[in-house]
Amino acid sequence: MIARQIRRDAIWMSTKAGCGHLAPALSVADIVAVLYGGIMRHDPKNPAWPQRDRFILSKGHGCLALYSVLSQMGYFDRRLLGGFCSEYGTMLAGHPERSLPGVEANTGSLGHGIALGLGMALGARLDGLDYLVFVLVGDGELEEGSNWEAAMAAARHEAGNLVVIVDRNGLQLGGFTEKISRLEPLDQKWQAFGWNVKTVNGHDIPELMATIASVRHAQAQPTVVIAHTVKGKGLEIAENKVEWHYKALTREQYNALDPEVRLEVL
C-alpha cells in the first residue's frame, strides 16, 4: 500500500507542478516503501532521535518518492505535497533539502551520497550507537568516481553498518547505462572493493524485505544491494523510456489515467 501511494503521489505532484523527475521516482517506490515501512528504525515524531537509522537519497532527483513516503509516515502534513516545485519558498524542491523534516542530507549533485553515508556510519561507531545508514544511488550515478573512492574507504574502515542500494534500472538521462559508460559486471566490481554483495528484484516486496532485513546483523564489511528495477515502473507510458527521466504528464494525460493510478482530477 505504501508503494502504491508513493506512485500515485509522485504522478500527481509532478503533473500538478508541470515538472519533476517522474520515472526515477517510480523505479525506487518499492525500495523506499520497504525501508520506511518495515526496515528502518525511525520516529516521525522525533526526527532527530539519535538511535534512528539514517537514509540518504543520493539520487536526489528521485525526491518525489521520498516526499511521499515521509508524508505517509507523518513527518509533515501531506497537504505540503501540493506545493512541490510550484510555490516560492517551498520545502519540497526538485532535490531534497534538510529544511524538510526527515531529510538527513541535501542531495542532488550526484556521487556524494556514499561518502556522506560513510561519515554517518563512522559517526555511529564513535558515539557507540548501532544505527544503520542506508544510501540509495542511481546506476548512472555510479559513473562518478567519488562513489568508488568512498567505497574503498568504507571497506578499509570496515563500515559494516553502511548499506548502499543501487537502483539498477539501466537508464540515465542520456540513454542506456551500458551504452554510455559500461557498469557490468557490477556485482564483481563491488566484491573487488571488499563489499558484501546482494542482488534482488527491486519490485519484489518480500524479497526486498528479507534481503535488506538480513543486513542488520553485525557484519565486518559494508553491504551493497543491487536492486534490478524498471524505470517509470507503474506508469505504462513511462516504463523503460529514456525521455521520461525528466518529464511530467500533461493534465489531459493525467485525467485520462485509470482512477486507481491518479489521486484526483486536475
C-alpha positions as CSV (number, residue, x, y, z in Angstrom):
1,M,0.0,0.0,0.0
2,I,2.8,2.4,0.8
3,A,4.5,1.9,-2.6
4,R,1.2,2.3,-4.4
5,Q,0.6,5.6,-2.7
6,I,4.1,6.7,-3.5
7,R,3.4,6.2,-7.2
8,R,0.0,8.0,-7.0
9,D,1.6,10.9,-5.1
10,A,4.6,11.2,-7.4
11,I,2.4,11.2,-10.6
12,W,0.0,13.8,-9.0
13,M,2.8,16.1,-7.7
14,S,4.7,16.2,-11.0
15,T,1.7,16.7,-13.1
16,K,0.4,19.5,-10.9
17,A,3.8,21.2,-10.9
18,G,4.4,20.5,-14.6
19,C,7.9,19.3,-13.9
20,G,9.9,16.8,-11.9
21,H,11.9,13.6,-12.4
22,L,9.0,11.2,-12.5
23,A,10.5,8.0,-13.9
24,P,13.4,7.9,-11.4
25,A,11.0,8.2,-8.5
26,L,8.7,5.4,-9.8
27,S,11.6,3.0,-10.1
28,V,12.5,3.3,-6.4
29,A,9.0,3.4,-4.9
30,D,9.1,-0.2,-3.7
31,I,12.6,0.2,-2.2
32,V,11.7,3.3,-0.3
33,A,8.4,1.8,0.9
34,V,10.2,-1.3,2.3
35,L,12.8,0.8,4.1
36,Y,10.4,3.2,5.8
37,G,7.5,0.7,6.1
38,G,9.4,-2.3,7.6
39,I,13.1,-2.0,7.8
40,M,14.3,1.3,9.2
41,R,14.2,2.3,12.9
42,H,12.8,5.8,12.9
43,D,10.3,8.1,14.7
44,P,8.5,10.7,12.7
45,K,7.6,12.5,15.9
46,N,11.2,12.8,16.8
47,P,13.2,13.1,13.5
48,A,16.4,13.8,15.4
49,W,16.2,10.7,17.6
50,P,19.9,9.7,17.9
51,Q,19.1,5.9,17.6
52,R,17.3,6.3,14.3
53,D,18.6,4.6,11.1
54,R,19.7,7.2,8.5
55,F,18.5,7.3,4.9
56,I,20.3,9.3,2.2
57,L,18.7,9.7,-1.2
58,S,21.9,10.2,-3.2
59,K,20.0,10.3,-6.4
60,G,18.2,13.4,-5.2
61,H,16.2,13.9,-8.3
62,G,14.1,10.9,-7.2
63,C,12.8,13.1,-4.4
64,L,9.1,12.6,-5.4
65,A,9.2,9.2,-3.8
66,L,10.9,10.4,-0.7
67,Y,8.5,13.3,-0.2
68,S,5.6,10.9,-0.5
69,V,6.8,8.3,2.0
70,L,7.9,10.9,4.5
71,S,4.4,12.4,4.4
72,Q,2.8,9.0,4.7
73,M,4.9,8.2,7.8
74,G,3.8,11.5,9.4
75,Y,6.9,13.7,9.2
76,F,4.9,16.6,7.8
77,D,1.4,17.5,6.7
78,R,0.5,15.8,3.4
79,R,-1.0,19.0,2.1
80,L,2.5,20.2,1.6
81,L,2.8,17.8,-1.3
82,G,0.7,20.1,-3.4
83,G,3.4,22.8,-3.3
84,F,6.1,20.6,-4.9
85,C,8.2,22.9,-7.1
86,S,5.3,25.3,-7.6
87,E,5.5,27.7,-4.6
88,Y,8.1,30.2,-3.7
89,G,10.0,29.1,-0.6
90,T,8.5,25.5,-0.7
91,M,10.3,22.9,1.4
92,L,9.6,20.4,-1.4
93,A,12.2,21.5,-4.0
94,G,13.4,19.5,-7.0
95,H,16.1,17.9,-4.8
96,P,15.8,17.1,-1.1
97,E,16.8,19.7,1.5
98,R,17.3,19.4,5.2
99,S,14.7,22.0,5.9
100,L,12.1,19.3,5.4
101,P,11.6,17.1,8.5
102,G,13.0,13.6,7.9
103,V,15.6,14.6,5.2
104,E,19.1,13.7,6.5
105,A,21.2,15.5,3.9
106,N,20.8,17.9,0.9
107,T,21.5,15.8,-2.2
108,G,21.4,16.5,-5.9
109,S,25.0,16.8,-7.1
110,L,25.5,13.1,-7.8
111,G,28.2,10.9,-6.4
112,H,28.2,12.3,-2.9
113,G,25.8,10.1,-1.0
114,I,28.1,7.2,-0.2
115,A,30.7,9.5,1.3
116,L,28.0,11.2,3.3
117,G,26.7,7.9,4.5
118,L,30.2,6.6,5.4
119,G,30.7,9.7,7.6
120,M,27.5,9.0,9.4
121,A,28.3,5.3,9.7
122,L,31.7,6.1,11.3
123,G,30.0,8.6,13.5
124,A,27.8,5.9,14.9
125,R,30.9,4.0,15.9
126,L,32.4,7.0,17.6
127,D,29.2,7.6,19.5
128,G,28.7,4.0,20.5
129,L,25.4,3.7,18.6
130,D,24.2,0.8,16.5
131,Y,22.1,2.5,13.8
132,L,22.4,1.6,10.1
133,V,22.9,4.1,7.3
134,F,21.1,3.4,4.0
135,V,22.2,5.2,0.8
136,L,20.2,4.9,-2.3
137,V,22.2,5.6,-5.5
138,G,21.2,5.6,-9.2
139,D,23.1,3.2,-11.5
140,G,24.1,6.1,-13.9
141,E,25.3,7.9,-10.8
142,L,28.0,5.2,-10.3
143,E,29.9,6.8,-13.2
144,E,31.0,9.4,-10.7
145,G,34.5,8.4,-9.5
146,S,33.8,9.8,-6.0
147,N,31.5,6.8,-5.4
148,W,34.4,4.4,-5.7
149,E,36.7,6.4,-3.5
150,A,34.0,6.3,-0.8
151,A,33.5,2.5,-1.4
152,M,37.3,1.9,-0.9
153,A,37.3,3.9,2.3
154,A,34.2,2.1,3.6
155,A,35.8,-1.3,3.2
156,R,39.1,-0.1,4.6
157,H,37.3,1.1,7.8
158,E,35.0,-2.0,7.9
159,A,31.8,0.1,8.0
160,G,29.5,-2.8,8.5
161,N,26.6,-0.5,9.3
162,L,26.7,1.1,5.8
163,V,24.2,-0.3,3.2
164,V,24.2,1.0,-0.3
165,I,21.2,0.2,-2.5
166,V,21.7,0.6,-6.3
167,D,18.6,1.4,-8.3
168,R,19.7,-0.7,-11.3
169,N,17.2,0.4,-13.9
170,G,19.7,0.5,-16.8
171,L,18.8,4.0,-17.9
172,Q,20.1,7.5,-17.2
173,L,19.5,11.0,-18.6
174,G,21.3,10.4,-21.9
175,G,20.3,6.7,-22.6
176,F,21.1,3.2,-21.5
177,T,23.9,3.0,-19.0
178,E,25.7,0.1,-20.7
179,K,25.9,2.2,-23.9
180,I,27.2,5.4,-22.1
181,S,29.7,4.0,-19.6
182,R,29.6,0.3,-19.1
183,L,29.0,-0.8,-15.4
184,E,28.9,-4.6,-15.8
185,P,30.0,-6.8,-14.2
186,L,28.6,-4.6,-11.4
187,D,28.5,-7.2,-8.7
188,Q,32.1,-8.2,-9.2
189,K,33.2,-4.6,-9.1
190,W,31.7,-4.2,-5.6
191,Q,33.1,-7.5,-4.5
192,A,36.6,-6.4,-5.7
193,F,36.2,-3.3,-3.5
194,G,35.6,-5.5,-0.4
195,W,31.8,-5.2,-0.1
196,N,29.2,-7.8,0.7
197,V,27.0,-8.0,-2.4
198,K,23.4,-9.0,-2.7
199,T,21.2,-8.9,-5.8
200,V,17.4,-8.6,-5.7
201,N,14.3,-7.8,-7.8
202,G,13.7,-4.2,-6.8
203,H,9.9,-4.6,-7.2
204,D,9.5,-7.8,-5.2
205,I,8.5,-6.6,-1.7
206,P,9.0,-9.9,0.2
207,E,12.4,-10.3,-1.5
208,L,13.5,-6.8,-0.7
209,M,12.3,-7.1,2.9
210,A,14.1,-10.4,3.5
211,T,17.3,-9.3,1.9
212,I,17.7,-5.8,3.5
213,A,16.5,-7.1,6.9
214,S,19.3,-9.6,7.0
215,V,21.9,-6.8,7.0
216,R,21.1,-5.6,10.5
217,H,23.1,-8.4,12.0
218,A,26.6,-7.3,12.8
219,Q,28.9,-7.5,9.8
220,A,32.5,-6.6,9.3
221,Q,32.1,-5.1,5.8
222,P,29.7,-2.7,4.2
223,T,26.9,-4.2,2.1
224,V,25.6,-3.2,-1.4
225,V,22.2,-4.4,-2.6
226,I,21.9,-4.3,-6.4
227,A,18.1,-3.9,-7.0
228,H,17.0,-4.5,-10.5
229,T,14.2,-2.2,-11.3
230,V,12.2,-0.8,-14.2
231,K,12.4,3.0,-14.7
232,G,9.0,4.5,-14.7
233,K,7.5,1.4,-13.1
234,G,3.7,1.6,-12.6
235,L,3.1,4.2,-15.4
236,E,2.9,2.3,-18.6
237,I,3.7,5.3,-20.9
238,A,6.9,6.0,-19.0
239,E,8.3,2.5,-18.3
240,N,11.8,2.0,-19.6
241,K,11.6,5.2,-21.7
242,V,14.7,7.4,-21.6
243,E,12.7,10.6,-22.3
244,W,10.8,10.2,-19.0
245,H,13.9,10.8,-16.9
246,Y,12.7,14.4,-16.6
247,K,9.2,14.7,-17.8
248,A,5.7,15.1,-16.4
249,L,2.3,14.1,-17.8
250,T,0.1,16.8,-19.3
251,R,-3.1,17.4,-17.3
252,E,-5.0,15.8,-20.2
253,Q,-2.9,12.7,-19.9
254,Y,-3.2,12.6,-16.2
255,N,-7.0,13.0,-16.2
256,A,-7.2,10.1,-18.7
257,L,-5.4,7.7,-16.3
258,D,-7.1,4.9,-14.5
259,P,-8.6,6.3,-11.2
260,E,-6.5,3.7,-9.4
261,V,-3.3,5.5,-10.6
262,R,-4.3,9.1,-10.0
263,L,-5.3,10.9,-6.9
264,E,-7.9,13.4,-8.3
265,V,-8.9,15.2,-11.4
266,L,-6.7,18.2,-12.1
